[in-house]
Amino acid sequence: MQEENLIIYEEQIEKIDRALIKLIKGAEAKCALLVDKDGHLITRQGFTHSLDTTALAALLAGSFASTREIARLVGEPEFSVLFHQGKRDHIHISLVGERSILVVIFDDRTTIGMVRLYAKECGDELVMVLGQTTREKKKEEKTIDSDFAASAEERLNDIFKEES
């Protein structure tokens, strides 16, 4: 089954960025990224200038894909949250909706509990924003389809009038 491309408009990106900033401040994290399941960076906030966010996004999506297969092998539909603990920095990765991954990078100034709490809250907000994008896309497609149908009907009427 082929999935459609994820289209996000500027207004949604602004809402996503605000939600990520709120997450970073609340959880006292270093940065947050939103990545699609194909490994494309959607947006990022926080201290990311020293990170290769493009490579990071691709690797995180790959990590999530391999974890999905591990879940399948042990009889789980999917693991929705991953956590990597390092000496200084830690990464919290969570599934947002069906197509996106929320990544939070943080250090010992905060706790995993705080990050999980704010990531869950942010994820719920992002599901609503991304759902709005999907609804707008369907509405736009419906408008295009009805405009095409009306145009085609008008053209056919013109053709048959010419033949009469």
One Martini backbone bead per residue (centre of mass of N, CA, C, O) as a GRO file, in nm:
protein
  164
    1MET     BB    1   0.093   0.038   0.026
    2GLN     BB    2   0.062   0.366  -0.068
    3GLU     BB    3   0.164   0.663   0.050
    4GLU     BB    4   0.108   0.974   0.097
    5ASN     BB    5   0.204   1.276   0.096
    6LEU     BB    6   0.321   1.512   0.314
    7ILE     BB    7   0.131   1.809   0.378
    8ILE     BB    8   0.256   2.128   0.492
    9TYR     BB    9   0.174   2.426   0.608
   10GLU     BB   10   0.276   2.719   0.737
   11GLU     BB   11   0.066   2.731   0.965
   12GLN     BB   12   0.142   2.452   1.082
   13ILE     BB   13   0.440   2.506   1.138
   14GLU     BB   14   0.388   2.726   1.348
   15LYS     BB   15   0.235   2.539   1.545
   16ILE     BB   16   0.460   2.333   1.580
   17ASP     BB   17   0.678   2.527   1.684
   18ARG     BB   18   0.523   2.613   1.938
   19ALA     BB   19   0.507   2.328   2.061
   20LEU     BB   20   0.815   2.281   2.076
   21ILE     BB   21   0.883   2.520   2.258
   22LYS     BB   22   0.705   2.432   2.494
   23LEU     BB   23   0.854   2.167   2.542
   24ILE     BB   24   1.138   2.277   2.597
   25LYS     BB   25   1.063   2.454   2.837
   26GLY     BB   26   0.915   2.246   3.019
   27ALA     BB   27   1.156   2.012   2.994
   28GLU     BB   28   1.444   2.128   2.952
   29ALA     BB   29   1.545   2.109   2.664
   30LYS     BB   30   1.742   2.143   2.383
   31CYS     BB   31   1.558   1.980   2.163
   32ALA     BB   32   1.329   1.958   1.871
   33LEU     BB   33   1.181   1.716   1.645
   34LEU     BB   34   1.019   1.670   1.325
   35VAL     BB   35   0.949   1.356   1.168
   36ASP     BB   36   0.917   1.155   0.919
   37LYS     BB   37   0.907   0.815   0.837
   38ASP     BB   38   1.117   0.877   0.588
   39GLY     BB   39   1.335   1.105   0.718
   40HIS     BB   40   1.209   1.388   0.718
   41LEU     BB   41   1.242   1.707   0.798
   42ILE     BB   42   1.011   1.934   0.917
   43THR     BB   43   1.113   2.038   1.212
   44ARG     BB   44   1.285   2.276   1.441
   45GLN     BB   45   1.403   2.325   1.785
   46GLY     BB   46   1.659   2.489   1.924
   47PHE     BB   47   1.970   2.333   1.982
   48THR     BB   48   2.096   2.263   1.634
   49HIS     BB   49   2.370   2.376   1.504
   50SER     BB   50   2.554   2.104   1.582
   51LEU     BB   51   2.356   1.947   1.398
   52ASP     BB   52   2.271   1.687   1.170
   53THR     BB   53   1.943   1.681   1.099
   54THR     BB   54   1.921   1.514   0.843
   55ALA     BB   55   2.068   1.259   0.940
   56LEU     BB   56   1.910   1.221   1.200
   57ALA     BB   57   1.633   1.179   1.075
   58ALA     BB   58   1.703   0.925   0.911
   59LEU     BB   59   1.806   0.750   1.151
   60LEU     BB   60   1.550   0.763   1.327
   61ALA     BB   61   1.361   0.632   1.122
   62GLY     BB   62   1.524   0.370   1.104
   63SER     BB   63   1.500   0.295   1.401
   64PHE     BB   64   1.192   0.281   1.403
   65ALA     BB   65   1.166   0.061   1.185
   66SER     BB   66   1.325  -0.161   1.336
   67THR     BB   67   1.144  -0.157   1.590
   68ARG     BB   68   0.887  -0.247   1.446
   69GLU     BB   69   1.000  -0.532   1.381
   70ILE     BB   70   1.051  -0.618   1.669
   71ALA     BB   71   0.761  -0.597   1.761
   72ARG     BB   72   0.650  -0.805   1.564
   73LEU     BB   73   0.825  -1.049   1.668
   74VAL     BB   74   0.686  -1.009   1.976
   75GLY     BB   75   0.366  -0.918   1.919
   76GLU     BB   76   0.366  -0.618   1.848
   77PRO     BB   77   0.255  -0.352   1.673
   78GLU     BB   78   0.410  -0.120   1.852
   79PHE     BB   79   0.653   0.109   1.943
   80SER     BB   80   0.597   0.447   2.059
   81VAL     BB   81   0.864   0.442   2.247
   82LEU     BB   82   1.193   0.584   2.278
   83PHE     BB   83   1.521   0.535   2.452
   84HIS     BB   84   1.831   0.719   2.480
   85GLN     BB   85   2.128   0.672   2.676
   86GLY     BB   86   2.376   0.883   2.779
   87LYS     BB   87   2.615   1.060   2.936
   88ARG     BB   88   2.479   1.348   2.849
   89ASP     BB   89   2.278   1.259   2.628
   90HIS     BB   90   1.929   1.232   2.530
   91ILE     BB   91   1.664   1.028   2.370
   92HIS     BB   92   1.330   1.101   2.269
   93ILE     BB   93   1.094   0.880   2.105
   94SER     BB   94   0.784   0.952   1.923
   95LEU     BB   95   0.480   0.884   1.813
   96VAL     BB   96   0.286   1.077   1.563
   97GLY     BB   97   0.062   0.922   1.474
   98GLU     BB   98   0.128   0.775   1.150
   99ARG     BB   99   0.387   0.984   1.023
  100SER     BB  100   0.535   1.076   1.297
  101ILE     BB  101   0.833   1.208   1.477
  102LEU     BB  102   0.933   1.272   1.807
  103VAL     BB  103   1.222   1.464   1.910
  104VAL     BB  104   1.420   1.458   2.217
  105ILE     BB  105   1.684   1.655   2.345
  106PHE     BB  106   1.869   1.582   2.648
  107ASP     BB  107   1.971   1.629   2.982
  108ASP     BB  108   2.042   1.639   3.335
  109ARG     BB  109   1.844   1.890   3.394
  110THR     BB  110   1.647   1.655   3.352
  111THR     BB  111   1.381   1.424   3.310
  112ILE     BB  112   1.216   1.168   3.169
  113GLY     BB  113   0.941   1.242   3.290
  114MET     BB  114   0.922   1.529   3.180
  115VAL     BB  115   0.954   1.457   2.885
  116ARG     BB  116   0.713   1.265   2.861
  117LEU     BB  117   0.495   1.464   2.942
  118TYR     BB  118   0.553   1.686   2.719
  119ALA     BB  119   0.548   1.493   2.474
  120LYS     BB  120   0.257   1.404   2.501
  121GLU     BB  121   0.129   1.683   2.482
  122CYS     BB  122   0.256   1.756   2.209
  123GLY     BB  123   0.153   1.513   2.046
  124ASP     BB  124  -0.147   1.583   2.070
  125GLU     BB  125  -0.121   1.856   1.927
  126LEU     BB  126   0.004   1.746   1.660
  127VAL     BB  127  -0.230   1.568   1.574
  128MET     BB  128  -0.422   1.802   1.529
  129VAL     BB  129  -0.256   1.956   1.318
  130LEU     BB  130  -0.219   1.715   1.116
  131GLY     BB  131  -0.525   1.663   1.084
  132GLN     BB  132  -0.587   1.937   0.958
  133THR     BB  133  -0.419   1.892   0.705
  134THR     BB  134  -0.579   1.649   0.599
  135ARG     BB  135  -0.856   1.788   0.581
  136GLU     BB  136  -0.767   2.014   0.384
  137LYS     BB  137  -0.678   1.827   0.156
  138LYS     BB  138  -0.954   1.689   0.110
  139LYS     BB  139  -1.107   1.950   0.050
  140GLU     BB  140  -0.932   2.033  -0.193
  141GLU     BB  141  -0.983   1.778  -0.362
  142LYS     BB  142  -1.291   1.811  -0.375
  143THR     BB  143  -1.287   2.084  -0.520
  144ILE     BB  144  -1.129   1.993  -0.767
  145ASP     BB  145  -1.326   1.769  -0.853
  146SER     BB  146  -1.579   1.955  -0.883
  147ASP     BB  147  -1.453   2.150  -1.086
  148PHE     BB  148  -1.396   1.937  -1.301
  149ALA     BB  149  -1.683   1.831  -1.336
  150ALA     BB  150  -1.809   2.099  -1.421
  151SER     BB  151  -1.623   2.149  -1.663
  152ALA     BB  152  -1.687   1.887  -1.816
  153GLU     BB  153  -1.991   1.930  -1.842
  154GLU     BB  154  -1.976   2.197  -1.995
  155ARG     BB  155  -1.815   2.088  -2.237
  156LEU     BB  156  -2.018   1.870  -2.324
  157ASN     BB  157  -2.251   2.061  -2.378
  158ASP     BB  158  -2.107   2.220  -2.600
  159ILE     BB  159  -2.063   1.983  -2.795
  160PHE     BB  160  -2.369   1.898  -2.827
  161LYS     BB  161  -2.466   2.175  -2.933
  162GLU     BB  162  -2.292   2.175  -3.193
  163GLU     BB  163  -2.432   1.908  -3.317
  164SER     BB  164  -2.744   2.013  -3.330
   0.00000   0.00000   0.00000
